[in-house]
Amino acid sequence: MIENLPNKPDVTVPLIQLEDFRKTYVSGEVEIHAVRGVTLAVQPGEFVAIMGASGSGKSTMMNTLGCLDRPTSGQFLLDGVNVGELDRDELADLRNQKIGFVFQGFNLLARTTALENVELPMLYCRPGVSSRNQRERGERALVLVGLADRADHTPSQLSGGQQQRVAIARALVNQPKLLLADEPTGNLDSRTSIEIMGIFQQLNDQGMTVIMVTHELDIARYCRRVVVMRDGLVRGDEAVKNRFLATEEVAKLDAEQKAVQLA
């Protein structure tokens, strides 16, 4: 069970505000218009899936939301801050303070324990975090994802689902306002995928804003809102109907497995 997060979000101001956001890359003499003018708002406490085929612009969108890139034109405000006006160091500080990242490939250091992996983002905090506080915050983050008893295990000693839980704990350790997940279930089996979506749902229920890129329709149905991109534009944006709840889906799997065993 996930413990309570520190604070409920202020929903009066959008956490994310994109205004006519455009991103163009130049390859030789060719201009590639990855995003062609997107206006989008995400309120604090939302759980949004961004979907689209390869080349739709969803990865460019994710990079921008993660402050890894800037718009070519238009505006991107994160928690009221105009990202386009920040220099490289200010961008790095904003990422570290406001955003937690979860990736498909986990991106854990192989020879480092789960706890040490979780502590890594705190090494880049300004002002710094004492070693004692790093350990305490890392341990709390592992408790949040149900891995307190695996703190001294290296990634090779953990299952794929456990590694992703460590990655989620790492993303949470600096208490970000936004959790960005890029295909977080892409390397996991069906049951483990549902369990990971259950963690995201619990975090979201407690106020965490979650934005997830996925190409899987069934995974998107665990979110509250789906944004569909095609050719660099938002082509669909609607609330999820008949939303999946991870607790119910796990119970269904258990019942099916029990029925098979009794047959």
C-alpha positions in Angstrom: 0.0 0.0 0.0 1.4 3.4 -0.9 1.6 5.9 1.9 0.2 9.4 1.6 2.1 11.9 -0.4 3.0 15.2 1.4 0.6 17.6 -0.2 -2.5 17.7 -2.4 -2.0 19.8 -5.5 -3.2 23.4 -6.1 -5.6 22.9 -9.0 -6.2 26.6 -9.6 -3.2 27.0 -12.0 -2.3 24.5 -14.8 0.8 22.5 -14.0 1.5 22.3 -17.8 0.5 25.0 -20.3 1.4 24.7 -24.0 0.5 27.6 -26.2 0.9 27.1 -30.0 3.9 24.8 -29.2 6.0 24.0 -32.3 9.2 22.1 -32.6 11.2 22.0 -35.9 14.5 20.1 -36.4 16.9 20.7 -39.3 18.5 17.8 -41.0 20.9 19.0 -43.7 18.7 21.3 -45.8 15.4 19.6 -44.7 13.2 20.9 -42.0 11.3 18.3 -39.9 8.2 19.7 -38.3 7.9 17.3 -35.3 5.2 19.3 -33.5 3.1 21.8 -35.6 1.2 23.9 -33.1 -0.2 22.3 -30.0 -2.2 24.1 -27.3 -2.7 22.0 -24.3 -3.3 22.3 -20.5 -2.8 19.7 -17.8 -4.1 20.5 -14.4 -2.4 19.3 -11.2 -3.6 15.8 -10.2 -4.4 14.6 -13.7 -3.4 11.2 -15.1 -2.8 11.6 -18.9 -1.8 9.1 -21.6 -0.2 10.5 -24.7 -0.6 8.1 -27.7 0.4 8.1 -31.3 2.3 6.2 -34.0 5.9 6.6 -34.7 6.5 10.1 -36.1 3.4 11.5 -34.5 5.3 13.9 -32.3 4.6 12.3 -28.9 8.3 11.7 -28.1 9.1 15.3 -29.0 6.2 16.3 -26.8 7.5 14.2 -23.9 11.1 15.6 -24.3 9.7 19.1 -24.0 7.5 18.4 -21.1 10.5 16.9 -19.4 12.5 20.1 -20.0 15.0 18.1 -22.1 14.2 20.4 -25.1 12.7 23.8 -25.8 10.0 24.8 -28.2 11.1 26.3 -31.5 8.2 28.7 -31.1 5.2 29.1 -28.8 5.3 28.8 -25.1 5.7 26.0 -22.5 5.0 26.9 -18.9 5.7 24.4 -16.2 4.2 25.3 -12.9 4.0 28.9 -14.1 7.6 29.0 -15.2 8.3 29.9 -18.9 10.7 27.1 -19.8 11.8 28.8 -23.0 13.4 31.6 -21.0 15.7 29.4 -18.9 19.4 28.7 -19.5 20.9 25.2 -19.3 21.6 25.2 -15.6 18.1 26.6 -14.8 16.6 23.9 -16.9 18.6 21.2 -15.1 17.5 22.6 -11.7 13.8 22.7 -12.8 14.0 19.1 -14.0 15.5 18.0 -10.7 13.0 19.9 -8.5 9.8 19.4 -10.4 9.9 16.3 -12.5 10.4 12.6 -11.9 11.2 10.3 -14.9 10.3 6.6 -15.4 11.6 4.8 -18.5 10.8 1.6 -20.4 14.4 0.3 -19.9 14.5 1.1 -16.1 17.9 2.8 -16.5 19.3 1.5 -13.2 23.0 1.3 -12.5 23.8 -2.4 -12.6 26.4 -2.7 -9.8 24.5 -0.3 -7.5 21.9 -1.3 -4.9 18.3 -0.4 -5.2 18.7 2.2 -2.4 21.7 3.7 -4.0 19.9 3.9 -7.4 17.0 5.7 -5.7 19.4 8.2 -4.0 21.0 9.3 -7.3 18.7 12.3 -8.1 19.6 13.8 -4.7 23.2 14.1 -5.7 22.3 16.8 -8.1 20.1 18.8 -5.7 21.0 22.5 -5.0 21.4 23.0 -2.1 22.8 19.6 -1.5 21.1 16.9 0.6 23.1 15.4 3.5 24.0 11.7 3.4 21.7 10.9 6.3 18.7 12.6 4.6 19.5 10.9 1.3 19.3 7.6 3.0 16.1 8.4 4.9 14.4 9.8 1.7 15.5 6.9 -0.4 14.2 4.4 2.2 10.8 6.2 2.3 10.6 6.1 -1.5 11.2 2.3 -1.5 8.5 1.9 1.1 6.1 3.8 -1.2 6.6 1.2 -3.9 6.6 -1.8 -1.7 10.3 -2.6 -1.9 11.6 -1.8 1.5 13.0 -5.3 1.9 15.0 -5.1 -1.3 17.0 -2.0 -0.6 20.3 -3.8 -0.6 19.6 -5.8 -3.8 21.3 -5.0 -7.1 19.2 -4.9 -10.4 20.4 -8.4 -11.4 18.8 -9.7 -8.2 15.4 -8.1 -9.0 12.6 -9.1 -11.4 11.7 -6.7 -14.2 8.7 -5.5 -12.2 10.8 -4.9 -9.1 13.3 -2.9 -11.2 10.6 -0.7 -12.5 9.4 -0.1 -8.9 12.9 1.0 -8.0 12.8 3.3 -11.0 9.5 4.8 -9.8 11.0 5.2 -6.3 13.9 7.0 -7.8 11.5 9.3 -9.7 9.6 10.1 -6.5 12.6 10.7 -4.2 12.8 14.5 -4.8 9.0 14.8 -4.3 8.3 16.1 -7.8 5.1 17.8 -9.0 5.1 15.8 -12.2 5.8 12.2 -13.0 6.7 11.5 -16.6 6.6 7.8 -17.7 7.8 6.8 -21.2 6.4 3.3 -22.1 6.8 2.2 -18.5 5.3 -1.2 -19.1 6.9 -1.9 -22.5 9.4 -4.5 -21.1 6.9 -6.2 -18.6 4.5 -9.1 -18.8 0.8 -8.5 -18.5 0.3 -9.1 -14.8 3.4 -7.0 -13.9 2.2 -4.2 -16.2 -1.1 -4.1 -14.3 0.7 -4.0 -11.0 2.9 -1.0 -12.2 -0.2 0.8 -13.4 -1.7 0.1 -10.0 1.2 2.1 -8.4 0.6 5.0 -10.8 -3.1 4.9 -10.0 -2.4 5.0 -6.2 0.1 7.9 -6.6 -2.4 9.8 -8.8 -5.3 9.2 -6.3 -3.1 10.9 -3.7 -2.5 13.9 -5.9 0.5 13.1 -8.1 0.3 14.4 -11.7 1.2 11.6 -14.1 1.8 11.8 -17.8 2.6 8.6 -19.7 3.5 7.9 -23.2 2.2 4.5 -24.4 1.2 2.8 -27.6 -0.9 0.2 -25.8 -4.6 1.0 -25.7 -5.3 -1.3 -22.8 -2.6 0.4 -20.7 -4.0 3.9 -21.7 -7.3 2.8 -20.2 -5.8 2.9 -16.7 -5.3 6.7 -17.1 -8.0 9.3 -16.7 -7.5 11.2 -20.0 -6.0 10.2 -23.4 -4.4 12.7 -25.8 -3.9 11.3 -29.3 -1.2 12.8 -31.6 -0.8 12.4 -35.3 1.4 14.4 -37.7 2.6 16.7 -35.0 -0.9 17.7 -33.9 -3.3 16.7 -31.2 -6.1 14.8 -33.0 -8.0 13.6 -29.9 -8.3 14.6 -26.3 -10.9 13.0 -24.1 -11.6 11.4 -20.7 -11.3 7.7 -20.5 -14.6 5.8 -20.4 -14.9 2.5 -18.6 -11.5 3.1 -17.0 -9.6 0.0 -15.8 -8.8 -0.2 -12.1 -5.6 -2.2 -11.4 -7.0 -3.7 -8.3 -10.0 -5.1 -10.1 -7.9 -6.4 -13.1 -5.5 -8.2 -10.7 -8.4 -9.8 -9.0 -9.7 -11.0 -12.3 -6.4 -12.6 -13.2 -6.3 -14.3 -9.8 -9.8 -15.7 -10.3 -8.9 -16.9 -13.8 -5.8 -18.6 -12.5 -7.7 -20.3 -9.7 -10.3 -21.5 -12.2 -7.7 -23.1 -14.4 -6.1 -24.8 -11.4 -9.5 -26.3 -10.3 -10.4 -27.4 -13.8 
